[in-house]
Every structure is written in C-alpha cells, then in structure tokens.
Amino acid sequence: MAYYYDEPSHTFSEYLLVPGFTGPENIPANVSLKTPLVRFKKGEEPAISLNIPMISAVMQSVSGDRLGIALAKEGGMAFIFGSQSIESQAAMVARVKNHKAGFVV
C-alpha cells in the first residue's frame, strides 16, 4: 500500500552540519546504514539485512554479475534482469555467489 507524506520532503543540500556543534562521538565509524529486509520484533535483530542501503536497478544495462560482486563486497544487493535465459540467469548468480576475496573461483 502506498503512503503519501503530507509534509514536504528534503534533500541532502538542505542540511548543514555546523562545525563544533556536533559531539566527538559523531564520527563516520559510529554511523550505521544497516537496513532490515524482513520484519522483526522490537528489541530483536532482523534475520536478513543489508549493511548499506544500496540495491541495483533491474535493468540489463545496469545490473550484472560485476555489479553484483561489487555491491556484495560493500554489503549491498543486486538484482539480475529477467530478459535472458534461465541458464544465463543461473550462471550470473553462480558467478556472484562463487566470488571469493577478489577472485572468481
């Protein structure tokens, strides 16, 4: 179900970080962009989550095994496009899943 916000939305350029106003604990190492992908109860950890809120587009010109590997290294996720044979889709998924430490096995 779609939800419409009554208040106007904002972009990053509308915010200003004032030097000296934030505390010493506000450093990039303390920021988590972890995004849950499944429902979970308050106080529990979600069973599946992304480390970064990045997912590739489901477009042939954008998504592929190379982008899937790059996003997986950073904690993201990629979709494969469906305008190819099932065998080709399975091979693309296998290449991403078999990628280990910078080498395709």
For each residue, the residues with C-beta under 8 A, 3 or more apart:
1:
2:
3:
4:
5: 9
6:
7:
8:
9: 5
10: 14 15
11: 14
12: 15
13:
14: 10 11
15: 10 12
16:
17: 21 22
18: 21 22
19:
20:
21: 17 18
22: 17 18 26
23: 26
24: 27
25: 30
26: 22 23 30
27: 24 30 31
28: 31
29:
30: 25 26 27
31: 27 28
32:
33: 51 52 53
34: 49 50 51
35: 49 50 52 53
36: 39 40 46 48 49
37: 46 48 49 50
38: 46 47 48 49
39: 36 46
40: 36 44 45 46 47
41: 44
42:
43:
44: 40 41
45: 40 49
46: 36 37 38 39 40 49
47: 38 40
48: 36 37 38
49: 34 35 36 37 38 45 46
50: 34 35 37 53 54 55 75 76 77
51: 33 34 74 75 76
52: 33 35 74 75 76
53: 33 35 50 76
54: 50 71 74 76 77
55: 50 71 76 77 78 79
56: 62 63 67 68 71 76 77 78 79
57: 62 63 79
58: 63 79 80 81 82
59: 62 63 81
60: 63 81 83 84
61:
62: 56 57 59 67
63: 56 57 58 59 60 67 68 78 79 80 81
64: 67 68 78 80 92
65: 68 69 92 95 96
66: 69 70
67: 56 62 63 64 70 71 78
68: 56 63 64 65 71 72 78 80 92 95 96
69: 65 66 72 73 95 96 99 104
70: 66 67 73 74
71: 54 55 56 67 68 74 75 76 77 78
72: 68 69 75 76 77 78 96 99
73: 69 70
74: 51 52 54 70 71
75: 50 51 52 71 72
76: 50 51 52 53 54 55 56 71 72
77: 50 54 55 56 71 72
78: 55 56 63 64 67 68 71 72 96
79: 55 56 57 58 63
80: 58 63 64 68 84 89 92 93
81: 58 59 60 63 84
82: 58 89
83: 60
84: 60 80 81 88 89 92
85: 88 89
86: 89 90
87: 90 91
88: 84 85 91 92
89: 80 82 84 85 86 92 93
90: 86 87 93 94
91: 87 88 94 95
92: 64 65 68 80 84 88 89 95 96
93: 80 89 90 96 97
94: 90 91 97 98
95: 65 68 69 91 92 98 99 104
96: 65 68 69 72 78 92 93 99
97: 93 94
98: 94 95 104 105
99: 69 72 95 96 103 104 105
100: 103 105
101:
102:
103: 99 100
104: 69 95 98 99
105: 98 99 100
